[in-house]
Each structure stands twice: as C-alpha cells, then as structure tokens.
Amino acid sequence: MPIPKQFEKEDQIPDGLKQFYVAKDGRFVLDVDGDDEAPSGDAADVSKIVRALEHERKQRADAVKERESLRGKVSELEQALKTAASLQGSNDSKTSDIGDELKKQLLAQKSQYDEQIRQLSSKIDEERKGRETAETRLSEGKILDLLREASNKVGIRSEAVFDAINRAKPYWRINKDTQEPMPYDGEMPLYGTKDPTRPMPADEFMERIAKEAPHLLKPSTGTGAQGSTAAGGQKAYQISRLDAKDPIKYRAARDAADKAGAELKIAD
C-alpha cells in the first residue's frame, strides 16, 4: 500500500510519520518542501518518502538499542531479586526486613522497566510498519518508472500506456536478493530469451504484452504500414515483406488497415 498523501485527522497519522505532514485546509497532507531547488511532483513525493524512510530506520535503530539496554537492566534486577529473596529467608528479623524492603523496591523498578520495554516494542512495531509502507511505495514507483519507459521504447501508444502497465504490473516485484524489479510467473522468475541467465528485460516483457494486445501499439510508420490512395479514392495500406515477418509490426499494420476499412498489402 502506498504511503497516504493526506489524512483527515492527525491521530490517523502513524507516530513515525507525523513530522512529515502539515495541516492544510482542515486535513493533514504530506509536506513537500517548497524550495525552488527542490524537485516537484512525483519526484518531490519520492524524495519526501526517501527521507521518511531514512528517519524510520534511525528511529527504529535507536529504539532497539534503548530496549536492549533496558532488558540488560531487567536482567540485573532479576539477579538482585534473588539476593533479596535470600535475605527474606534469613532467620535474622532485621535482615529479613531489609530483604522485604529491597524486594519491593526492586519489583517496582522492574515493573517500570517492563512498561518502558512494552512501549518501546510498540514504537518499534509502528516504525517497522512505517518503514514497510515507505519501502513498498518506493518499490512500486521503481517498477512503474521501468514499465513506463519500456512501454515508450516498444511503441505503446501514449494513451494506452496506463492500460499496458496495468496488464504488466501484477507480474513484477522487487527481487529480495538484488533489490531490483524483476518479472515473475507465480513464484518462478522470468528470464530473457536472448540471455536466459538474466532476468527478462522490461522492454522484452512489454513486447509480450503488445503481442497479446496489439491495439496498444502505435500504427507502424516508415518501413511499416504505409497509407496510400488507391484508384477510386480508397486508402490502401502496405507493409514491407521484412516487416510482415515481425508479428508486432504486422498486427499493428493490420489493425490500422482494418480501422481504415482498407486492404493491407505486402510490398516486395
């Protein structure tokens, strides 16, 4: 789930992210710096998320360190309680009374430490959730940028890029080892046809999408489908024999001809 850009109420904002939101028009919105040198739009949003992620990591590391320190103190108190228990069992009444009092003080201190540990554990859990939210948002942005670039590279029509990305996105996720986007079929990674030892490139994957839905592609131009006016004023389309062997170019040319109500001819 992407990190929300706004909240209706302040108490809805996770503790670790509150400093990144500002009150605006009755809501709490993600604060993007207004500096002239700062990035704008999606870049500014990603920049803010990166800083939030760095902040979450630091807060969590500090909280973990503090919790471990308290656990060490609790361990020392437990040893002291054993000493107090042995004093309580003394036959000497004065020593036994000292043991009683010491045990009360130690138990009160231990209770205080236990509560602090509980609060820190809760804080660490909230910071973990905030970090995971930020990491998910960054991963999604990385995948979307990659697929958008690949869509343009293989010739997806600009108005069809959103459709093409939605078809491709369910197959992509971040590889845990490389931390880079990679396509999967279920749990099986997909590898390239040109180099089966490496993950399938995004442009090759988008070519597959285009083969399944050729209407997403731009009409072929240049050596592809060419429109001309035939006798009687009817527009004819032709494609070179070389391009006709390319299924993507051929389907795009055929769709263009069909849309125009013309015949597609293969030119020698």
N, C-alpha and C positions, 0 to 999 in steps of 0.2 A: 504493500500500500504506500503510495507516495506521501511525503510529509505535507500536511494540510497548509494551504496558503493563508487560511484565516480560521478563527474560532469565534463563536457567538459570545462566549463568556470566558473570562480569564481563568476560572477554575477548571476549564476543559483542557487547558494547555498543560502538557506534561512538564513536570518540575524542571527537568534538564533543558527545556527549550524556551522557558518563559522569557529569558532575556533577549530572544531573537524576535519577539513580537511586540508591536506597538498598538496603542488604542487609536482607532480611526473610524469615524462615522458609526460609533456605537458598537464596533466589533474590534477584534484583535487580529491584526494582519501581520504577515511575515515582513519584517523590517529590512528592506533593501536599501543600502546606502545611496544617498542622493548625490554623492561626489561626482564631479564632472569626469574624473578619470575612471570611475567605477564602471564595470560592464552593465549593460542594460538588458531587459527582457529575460529570456531563458538563461542567458549567461550569468546575469546577476543573481537569479534564483539559485542556480547551481553553485555559484560562489558562496552564497549565504549558507547553503546546505553543507558545503565542504567545511566551512568554519564551525558550523553547528556540530558536525561530526567530530572534528578535532577537539572541540570543547567537551563533548560527551566522553571521549576517550580519556582525556585528562581527569575529568571529574571522577570517572569510574576508577581509574588507577589510584587516585588519592583516597577514595572511599575504601577500596580494597585494602590499601596499606593501613589505614586507620583501623579497619575492622580486625586485621590480623594482629595489630598492636594490642587491641582490647582483648582479643582471645588469649594472648600471652599473659595479660594481667589476670584474666579469669583463672587461667591455669595456676598462676602463683597463689591466687586466693584459695583455690581448692586445696592446695598443699597447706596453706595456713589454717584452713578449717580442720584439717586432720590433726594439726597441732592443738587447736582449740578443743577438739573433741577429746584428745588425750588428757588435757588439763581438766576438762569437766569430770573425767572419771577418777580424778585424784581423790585420795582419802582425806587430804587436807582441805578443809572447807574454804579457806581463803584462796587457795589455788584453784579450787573448783569454781568459785565465784568469778575469778579472773577469766577462767575458761568460758563461762556463760556470757560474760560481757563481750569478750573478744569475738565469740561466735556470732553474737547479734550484730556487731559492727561489720564483721566480715560478710555476713549474709546480706546486710543492707547494701554494702559496696558491690557485692556480686550481682544483686538484683539490678542495681543502677547500670552496671556494665552490660548485663544481659539485655536490658532495654535499649541501650545505645547500639549494641550489636544488631538487635532486631531492626532498629530504624535505619542503620547503615545498609543492612541486607536489602531492605525495601527500596532504599535510594539506589543501590547498585542495580537492582532489578529494573527500576524505572529508567535508569540511564542506559541499561542494555537495550530496552525496548526502543528508546530514542535513537540509539546508535543503529539498531537494525533498520528502523524506519528510514534514517538518512542513507544508509548503505543501499537499501532497496531502491530509493529514489535515484541515487547516482547510477546504480546498475541499469535501471530502466532507461535513464537518459542516455547512457552509453550505447545500449542496444538500439534505441530509436535513432540516434545520430548515425550509427553504422548502416542501418537498413534504409534510412532516408538517402544517404549518399549512394548506396548500392542501387537503389531504385532509379535515381537520376542517371547513373552510369549505364544501366542496361536499357534505358529508353522508356521507362514508365511515364505515362502522361502525368503532368503536374497535378491535374485534378483527380488522378487515380492513385497517387502515392499513398494517401491515407488508407485506401482500400487494400493496396498491396501490402503495406506494413501490417495491417490487422490480420491478413492471411498468414504472414510470416512470423509474427511476434510469438505465438504460442510455442514455436519450436526452438526459440532462442533463450538462453540463460547464461549466467556467468559461470565459467568453469572454476571450480574450487581451487584447483592447483595453480592455474595460470592467472586467475582473476581477470580473464578476458572473455568477451562474448563468444559463444560457440553454439551451433545448431545441434539439436538432439531429436531423435525419433524415439519418444518414450524415454528410456534411460540409456539408450545407445547413442553415442556421439556420431555425428555425420562427418565423413571425411571427403575431401575434394576428389574429383575424377582425374585431374591432371597430376595431383600429388596425393595419393591415398594415405600417406603418412602424416599429413597435416589436416587440421580442421577445414571443412568446406568454407571457402571464402564467401562473404556476404553477396557479392555480385553473382557468383555461380548459383547460390540459393535463390536469389531473386529471379534469375533466368528460369529456374524451375517453376517458380510461381507464375511467371509470364507465360510459360508453355501451357500451364493448366488454365490460365485465363488470359488469352491473347488480346482481349479487348482492352487490357490495361496499357498496352504498348502504344507508342506514338505511331502514326502511319509511316511506313517506310518512305524515305526520300532518297535522292541521289541515285545510286545503283539499285535501289529497291523498287517499290511500286511507283510507277510514274503515270500521271494522268495526261491524256491527250484527247483531242476532239476528233471523233470518227465521223464518217460520212453520215449525214442526216442530223448532225449536231449532238449525237450521243457521246458522252465522255467514256473513253476506254482506258483501262489500266493495264500496265505491263510491268513485268519483273524480269530481271536478268536470270538466265538459266543457273548461274552460280548462286544467286541469292535465293532462288527457288529451292535449292537443296538445304537451306537453313530453315528449319521448321518455324522458328520465331518470326523471321522476316516474311516467310511465305504466308503464315496465318494473318500477320498484320496487313499484308498486301491484299489477301483475300477478303478480310473484313472491310477494308477500305473500299474495295470494288463492290462488295455486296451492299454496303451502305449507300453507295452512289448509284446502285442499280445497273452496274456496268459489268462487262466481261473482263476477267483477268487473263491476260495473255503472257506467255513466257517468250521472251525475246532471246534470240541466239546471240 
